[in-house]
Amino acid sequence: MPGTMMSESAELLSLTPAVAELLDFVDDGEATRRYRFRLRDPNAMATPLPGQFFMLSVPGAGEAPFTFTTVPDREGIFCGLVRRVGSVTSALFECREGDLVGVRGPFGRGWPMEQLVGQRVLIIAGGCGLAPLVCLIDQLIAQRQYRELALVYGARQRSLQMLNDSRQRWAQQIPLFDTLDTATEAELGGALLGTPLELMDDILLRLGWAPDKVLLCGPEVMMNTLACFFVERGHSPRSIWLSIERRMHCAVGLCGHCYLTQHDLSHHYVCRDGPTYRWDSLQPVHVALPE
């Protein structure tokens, strides 16, 4: 009984948001902003791992999950990318500098950092899917423990590209391929015309190396087709990782909104057991995959 009470107390504590101040924001793509927050108590949050997320609550509007684009520093300052898509984000867009919000986290399982050491790593992101990869890319570049590293970033059109400053910085350090689904010759500006899937064979030829690990984040259709692309070309399903999105309400596996079914990971909750998963774990139970 005492152990159960302690566990329940810990769950309730994780549901209590810490207070954070909205310091400032910058527009970063269509209907998208990069927000900077400061925790009132710099020690209120454990250091997040790349790929983990936080819950942000706007008083009177509700709560929604977002990804760290920078983790809290010694002063409790961190950043997150927010696209205006619903009531919580719309309320946040109405907030001003100095307003207070609630923050919980970090939650979930991050990217398999230890498995990327000494590897050829290819990262492919689409649209908002670049946000959960920012801390990962920054850490990999800073530590330089990879053998090769490259990024492919796809967007439907130039105005929908995000994290432009980060991409410009990364392009000075690693191969980076921007792709646009539609664009005029003038709009391309160095980007490749087409989707990441349509251009992948050409991109791999330009790189001159085959990846040992592939990390995917973006629309699920994009991730699924790219994962199949690499498996069909002989890559192990166990070398491919995805970050998937579900409607997460509690972030601790209590409410059931992000419940996974019809996979090898049935009875898992994305908020607690994800959001990063290995590709073989997301297949129907009856599918036999190669090693």
N, C-alpha and C positions, 0 to 999 in steps of 0.2 A: 504493500500500500504506500509507504513513504516514497519508494522509487517511482510509482505511478504519479503521485502528486507532484514530484519534482519534474517529471517529464511534461506534465500538463502545464506546470508553471512556466517552464521554458518555452513551450509553444505559445502561451499567452503573451509572454514577454516579447517574443519575436513578432507578435502582431501589433505591438505598441510602437508607433513611429517616433523617430527622433526629430527634433525641430531643426530645420535648415532655412537659411536665408537665401533668397534669390539675389545673386550679386549682379549679374548682367547676362546679356544674350546677344548673339549675332545671327542674322539670317544666313542660312547655309543650304540653299536649294529651294525649290518651290514649296511653299507652305511648310518649311522646315527651319528649325532654329537649333543652334548649339547653346545650351544653357550652362551657366556656371553657378554652382551652389556652395554654401559654406555651412557645415554642421555647427550648430551652437556649441556642442560638446565634441571636440575633435576626436575623442576616444569612443564615441558612441557607435562606431562601426568598425568591424574587423576589416583588414586589408583584402579587397576583392581579388579573385583570380581572373585572368583573362577569360571572357566568355560568361562570367556570372552577371546577374542583373539585380536591380533594386526596384522597390515599389515606391512610387511617389504619389502622395495624396495632396490634392488641392482642396482647402476648406470649402465645404458646401457643394463640391462637384464630384468627389469620389477619388478612387485610387487606380493606378494603372502601372504596368511594368515597363521599365526602360533599361537600356544598357549603358554601362559606364564607358565613356570615351577617354576619360582620365580618372584615376582612382584618387580617393581622398589623400591629400598631403598632410604634413604635420599640423597645418592650420585647419584641417577638415574641409579643404576646398576640392571640389571635383566637378566633372562635366558630364553631361548627357545630351544625346541628340534626340530631338523630339519633332515628330511630324504631326501636323494638325489633322486628326482623323476622327475625333469623337468628342464627347462632352468634357472629359478630363483635360485633354490636350487643348481644347478650345478655351477652357477656363484658365489654363496655364498661360496661353497666349495673351490673355487679358491682364495677367499679373504685371506688376511693375517692380523695378529694382527696389529691394528692401522688404518686399513681401515675404511672409513666412509660409513654408510648406512642410509636409511631413515626409520622412524618408525611412524606409525599412530595408534591411539587407546586410551583406550581400546574400543572394540566394542561388541555388542551383549548382550544377557541376560545370566547370569551365572546360576549355580546350585541353587536350592531352599534351601539355608542354613537354613532359619528360620524354615522350615518344617522338618528338621532333628534333631532338639533339642529334647532330651529325647527319641529318636527312636532307634530301632534296624536297622542298616543300612548295607546293603550288596552292595558292589561295584564290578562290573564285567567289566573288560577291556580286549580288544584283540589287540595285536600288538601296532601300534602307538596310539591306543585309550587310552593308559594310560596317555599320555601327558596332555590332558584336565582335568585330575583328580588329578594331582600332588598337586596343590595349595589347592584343596578341602580337600584331605587327610591330608596334613600338617596342615591346619587350624582346622579340626575336632580333630586331635590328640592333638594339642596345647591347644585348648579350652576345650576339654573333656566334651562336652555337650551332647554327645550321650549316649544311654543306652548300645548298643553293636555296634561294628564296625568290619567288615572283608572285605578283598580284595581277589578276584579271578582274576589272570592275565594269559591269554592264549596267546601262541605263537606257530607258526607252528613248529619251531625247536629251539634248544638252541641258535644258532648264531643270531637269530632274536629277542631275548629278549632285551628290552631296559630299561633304567633308573635303572640299576643294583644297584648302590649305594643307591638310594632312597628306593628300595624294600628291600634291606638288613637292612636298618634303620627301616623301618616300621615293618618288621618281628619281631623286638625286642619289639614291642609295641601292635600289633594287630595280630589276626589270618590272615595268608597270604598263599594262595594256588597258586603255580605256576603250570600251565598245559602245556604240550607239545603234539602237534598232533602226531608227530613222534619222536622217540628217542630210542637208545639202552639202555640197563640196565645201562651201565656206564655213558651215557649222562644224564640220568634222574636226578641224584644227588639230590634227595629229591623232585623233581617235580612229578606230577601225569601224567600218560600217557592217553591222550585223549583230547577231546575238552571240554570247560566249560559246554556245554549243556550235553554231554555224562556223565560228572562227577558230575553234579549238585546235583542229589539225594544223592550221597555219601558224597559230601561236606556239604550239609545241615545236614546230620546225624552226621558228625564229629563236626559241630558247636554246635549242640544241641539246636538251636533256629531258629525260622522262622523270616524273615525280615519284618519290617513294611514299609520300603522304599528300593527300588532297583534302583540303578543308573547304567546305561549301556553306554559304549562308545567303539566303535570299528567298524569292518565291519558291514554294515547294515543287512546283512543276519544273522549274529551272534546276533545282538541286537533284531531283529524281532523274531527269534526263541526263544530266552530266555524270551522275554516279553510274548510271547504266553505260554511258559512253566509255568511261574508264574501265569498268568491269569487262565490257566486250573486247577491250584492247589488252586484256591480260592482267589488269591490276587487281589485287586482292580486295574483296569487299571490306576486309579488316584494315585496309590502309586509307579508307575514305571516312571522313567525319562530317557531320552536318549539325547545324544549329537550327532547331525547329521552333515554330511559334504556335502557341495556343492561348486561349483566353485564360489568363492566370489571375485569380482573385485573391486567394489567401497567401500564396507563395510558400506554404509549408505542408502541402499535401493533405489538407483537411476538407476543402470545399468540394473537390472532385471535378471542377470545371475543366481541368487540363488532363483528364484521365486518358491514357493510351489504351487502345484496343486493337485486336486483329494483328498484332505483331508478336515477335519473339519476346517483346518487353511488355506484354499485356499486364495490366494491373500496376503499371508504373504511372507516376505523375510527372509531367514535364517540368513543373516548377521545382520539384524536389530531386528527381532522378535525371533530369536534363538541365538545360535545353540542348546540350551537345550529346549526340549519339553517334556510335559507329554504324556505318551503313548496313552491315550484316544484321545488326540488332533490330533494324526497322523493317525487316522482311517478314512476310507471312510465315507462320510457324512451319508450314509444310514445305517451304521452298528450301531445297538443298543448294548451298553455295560452295564454290570452290575455295580452297584454302588461299 
